[in-house]
Amino acid sequence: MRIVTELPLEGDAPVHRIDGAGLCKLLAISPAMLTELKHRGLAVHHGRDAWNLEETVRAYVTHLRGIASGRGGEEQALNLTAERARLAKEQADAQAIKNAALRGDLVAAVEVERAWADALRGLRSRLLAVPSRVRAAQGHLTAADIEAMDREIRATLTDLGNGHDSD
């Protein structure tokens, strides 16, 4: 590991330069990671195989502290904020559903399905009973009239059951 201290000019602080291999060894990173840190602005490069030791270590440590505290980089902070907001919305939605159910404003789908099935079965039974009720109330209809009425009601129910609109 080679560290060179440049003598400062008037009023400047000394600059400590280190070679790439030494910096990789010091930070326990690979040369590829050093290149990545350079692209992200965390490693300060000063020419051929020369890195600013103090600025690079300071930036890298600050970066690691941010990751350790959950802040990460700017992108991670935005993702974390978005995920927290999404979680809060989901929790609020879940609570709203619970409250609506407790007030009776919300009914389980299985209960609605059961109620509709019962209502439609009752309607079907009543419609199928129409021909015999009409025959009892109107004594002058023939058996053929009653049979035609029964066929028409059954055909209409079949069409509706198959999803067709019987016009």
C-alpha positions in Angstrom: 0.0 0.0 0.0 1.5 3.3 -1.1 0.2 6.6 0.4 1.7 9.8 -0.7 1.1 13.1 1.0 1.2 16.1 -1.2 2.6 19.2 0.5 0.0 21.9 0.8 0.3 25.2 -1.0 -0.5 28.4 1.0 -3.6 27.8 3.0 -4.4 24.5 1.5 -4.7 21.2 3.5 -2.4 18.4 2.6 -3.9 15.8 0.1 -3.2 12.1 0.8 -3.1 10.0 -2.3 -3.3 6.2 -2.4 -2.9 3.8 -5.2 -5.9 1.7 -6.4 -4.7 -1.6 -5.0 -4.0 0.0 -1.6 -7.4 1.6 -1.5 -9.1 -1.7 -2.4 -7.2 -3.4 0.3 -8.0 -0.7 2.9 -11.7 -0.7 2.1 -11.9 -4.5 1.5 -13.4 -4.0 -1.9 -12.7 -5.3 -5.4 -11.2 -3.2 -8.2 -14.6 -3.5 -10.0 -16.3 -2.1 -6.8 -13.8 0.8 -6.8 -14.8 1.6 -10.3 -18.4 1.5 -9.4 -17.8 3.8 -6.4 -16.0 6.2 -8.8 -19.0 6.2 -11.2 -21.3 6.9 -8.2 -19.1 9.8 -7.1 -18.0 8.1 -3.9 -14.4 7.4 -4.9 -12.4 10.5 -5.8 -9.9 9.8 -8.6 -6.8 12.0 -9.1 -5.3 10.6 -12.2 -3.5 7.4 -13.1 -3.7 5.0 -10.2 -4.1 7.9 -7.7 -7.1 8.3 -5.4 -7.8 11.0 -2.8 -7.7 8.9 0.4 -9.4 11.2 2.8 -12.3 12.3 0.5 -12.9 8.7 -0.7 -12.9 7.2 2.8 -15.2 10.0 4.1 -17.7 9.5 1.2 -17.6 5.7 1.4 -18.2 5.7 5.2 -21.0 8.2 4.9 -22.6 6.0 2.2 -22.3 2.9 4.4 -23.8 4.7 7.4 -26.7 5.7 5.3 -27.3 2.2 4.2 -27.0 0.9 7.8 -29.5 3.4 9.1 -32.0 2.4 6.4 -31.6 5.6 4.4 -29.4 4.2 1.7 -29.0 6.4 -1.2 -31.6 8.8 -2.6 -33.3 6.0 -4.6 -33.5 3.7 -1.6 -35.0 6.5 0.5 -37.6 7.1 -2.2 -38.4 3.4 -2.4 -38.7 3.1 1.3 -40.9 6.1 1.6 -43.2 4.8 -1.2 -43.3 1.3 0.4 -44.2 2.8 3.8 -47.0 4.9 2.1 -48.3 1.9 0.3 -48.3 -0.1 3.5 -50.1 2.7 5.4 -52.8 2.8 2.6 -53.3 -0.9 2.7 -53.7 -0.8 6.5 -56.2 2.0 6.2 -58.1 0.2 3.5 -58.2 -3.0 5.7 -59.5 -1.0 8.7 -62.1 0.7 6.5 -63.4 -2.7 5.4 -63.5 -3.9 9.0 -65.4 -0.8 10.0 -67.9 -1.1 7.1 -68.5 -4.8 8.0 -69.1 -3.9 11.7 -71.6 -1.2 10.7 -73.4 -3.7 8.4 -72.5 -1.6 5.3 -70.5 -4.5 3.9 -71.8 -8.0 3.3 -69.8 -11.1 2.4 -70.0 -12.1 -1.2 -71.0 -15.7 -0.2 -74.0 -14.3 1.7 -75.1 -12.1 -1.3 -74.7 -15.1 -3.6 -76.8 -17.3 -1.3 -79.5 -14.7 -1.0 -79.7 -14.1 -4.8 -79.8 -17.9 -5.4 -82.7 -18.3 -2.9 -84.6 -15.4 -4.5 -84.1 -16.7 -8.0 -85.2 -20.2 -7.0 -88.3 -18.8 -5.5 -89.0 -16.7 -8.6 -88.5 -19.7 -10.8 -91.0 -21.8 -8.7 -93.6 -19.0 -8.8 -93.2 -18.5 -12.6 -93.6 -22.3 -13.2 -96.7 -22.3 -11.1 -98.4 -19.5 -13.2 -100.0 -21.9 -15.8 -101.7 -24.0 -13.1 -102.9 -20.9 -11.2 -104.2 -19.3 -14.4 -106.1 -22.6 -15.2 -107.6 -22.5 -11.7 -108.6 -18.9 -12.0 -109.8 -19.0 -15.6 -111.9 -22.0 -16.2 -112.4 -21.3 -19.9 -108.7 -21.9 -21.0 -108.0 -25.1 -22.9 -105.2 -27.6 -21.9 -103.4 -26.5 -25.1 -103.5 -22.9 -23.9 -102.0 -23.9 -20.5 -99.4 -26.1 -22.2 -98.3 -23.2 -24.5 -98.1 -20.9 -21.6 -96.0 -23.4 -19.7 -93.6 -24.0 -22.7 -93.2 -20.2 -23.1 -92.3 -19.7 -19.4 -89.9 -22.6 -19.4 -88.2 -21.4 -22.6 -87.8 -17.9 -21.2 -86.3 -19.3 -18.0 -83.9 -21.5 -20.0 -82.8 -18.5 -22.1 -82.2 -16.4 -19.0 -80.3 -19.2 -17.3 -78.1 -19.4 -20.4 -77.4 -15.7 -20.3 -79.7 -14.8 -23.3 -82.2 -12.0 -23.2 -85.5 -13.4 -24.3 -87.1 -10.8 -26.5 
